[in-house]
Amino acid sequence: MGSDLKAYARLQYKLIQLETIEKLSSVGSWLFSQTLLVGFLLSALLFLSTGGAFFLASLSGSVTIGFCLVGGFYILLFVIFYFIRQSVIKNPLKNKIIHSLLEEGEINTNES
């Protein structure tokens, strides 16, 4: 009986290891794909910002004013996101990671 208990404990430990590895790899792959998407978005934003700055420069007659207007727009966005970051960025991201780690249906509180 003692050897069966040890074997059972080893199997439970191995199961917990495998489940942890599976969940961590799932979260890791999600973070990697999100990082790639953000990278592509930032690249597009860089080109659009440069184009917008040159467009505003052609309207204002000054390249400096065009780039300063685009820079001011990004500073305004930064200030807005700074004040709403908790509800818009931090909480949804935290909830997504927790939901990924504790997938629905895996928690059973009725076990004896």
C-alpha positions in Angstrom: 0.0 0.0 0.0 2.9 2.4 0.8 4.4 1.9 -2.7 1.0 2.5 -4.3 0.7 5.8 -2.4 4.2 6.9 -3.5 3.4 6.0 -7.1 0.2 7.9 -6.9 1.9 11.0 -5.4 4.6 10.8 -8.2 1.9 10.7 -10.8 0.0 13.6 -9.3 3.2 15.6 -9.2 3.9 14.8 -12.8 0.4 15.7 -13.8 0.7 19.1 -12.0 4.0 19.7 -13.8 2.5 18.9 -17.2 -0.6 21.1 -16.6 1.6 24.0 -15.5 3.8 23.6 -18.5 0.8 23.5 -20.8 -0.7 26.6 -19.3 2.5 28.6 -19.3 3.2 27.7 -22.9 -0.3 28.8 -23.8 0.1 32.1 -22.1 3.6 32.5 -23.5 2.4 31.9 -27.1 -0.5 34.4 -26.6 2.0 37.0 -25.3 4.3 36.3 -28.3 1.5 36.7 -30.8 0.3 39.9 -29.1 3.9 41.2 -29.2 4.1 40.6 -32.9 0.8 42.3 -33.6 1.8 45.3 -31.5 5.1 45.4 -33.5 3.3 45.5 -36.8 0.9 48.1 -35.5 3.7 50.3 -34.3 5.5 50.0 -37.7 2.3 51.1 -39.5 1.8 53.9 -37.0 5.3 55.1 -37.6 4.8 55.4 -41.3 1.3 56.9 -40.9 2.7 59.5 -38.4 5.5 60.4 -40.8 3.0 60.8 -43.7 0.7 62.8 -41.5 3.5 65.1 -40.3 4.5 65.8 -43.9 0.9 66.4 -44.9 0.5 68.9 -42.0 3.8 70.4 -43.1 2.5 71.0 -46.6 -0.6 72.7 -45.1 1.2 74.8 -42.6 4.3 75.6 -44.8 6.7 74.4 -42.1 8.0 70.9 -41.6 8.7 71.7 -37.9 5.1 72.7 -37.3 3.9 69.5 -39.0 6.0 67.2 -36.8 5.3 69.2 -33.7 1.5 68.8 -34.3 1.9 65.1 -34.6 4.1 65.0 -31.5 1.5 67.0 -29.6 -1.2 64.6 -30.7 0.8 61.7 -29.2 1.4 63.6 -26.0 -2.3 64.2 -25.7 -2.9 60.5 -26.3 -0.3 59.6 -23.7 -2.0 61.8 -21.1 -5.4 60.3 -21.8 -4.2 56.7 -21.6 -2.2 57.5 -18.5 -5.4 58.4 -16.6 -7.5 55.5 -17.9 -4.8 52.8 -18.0 -6.1 50.9 -15.0 -9.6 50.2 -16.5 -8.6 50.0 -20.2 -5.3 48.2 -20.2 -4.2 46.7 -16.8 -7.5 45.1 -15.6 -8.4 43.5 -19.0 -4.9 42.2 -19.5 -4.8 40.8 -15.9 -8.1 39.1 -16.4 -7.1 37.6 -19.7 -3.9 36.1 -18.2 -5.9 34.7 -15.2 -8.6 33.3 -17.5 -5.9 31.6 -19.5 -4.3 30.1 -16.5 -7.5 29.0 -14.9 -9.4 27.8 -17.9 -13.2 27.4 -17.4 -14.3 24.0 -16.3 -11.0 23.0 -14.7 -11.9 24.2 -11.3 -14.2 21.9 -9.5 -15.0 22.9 -5.9 -17.3 20.0 -5.3 -14.5 17.4 -5.1 -14.3 15.4 -1.9 
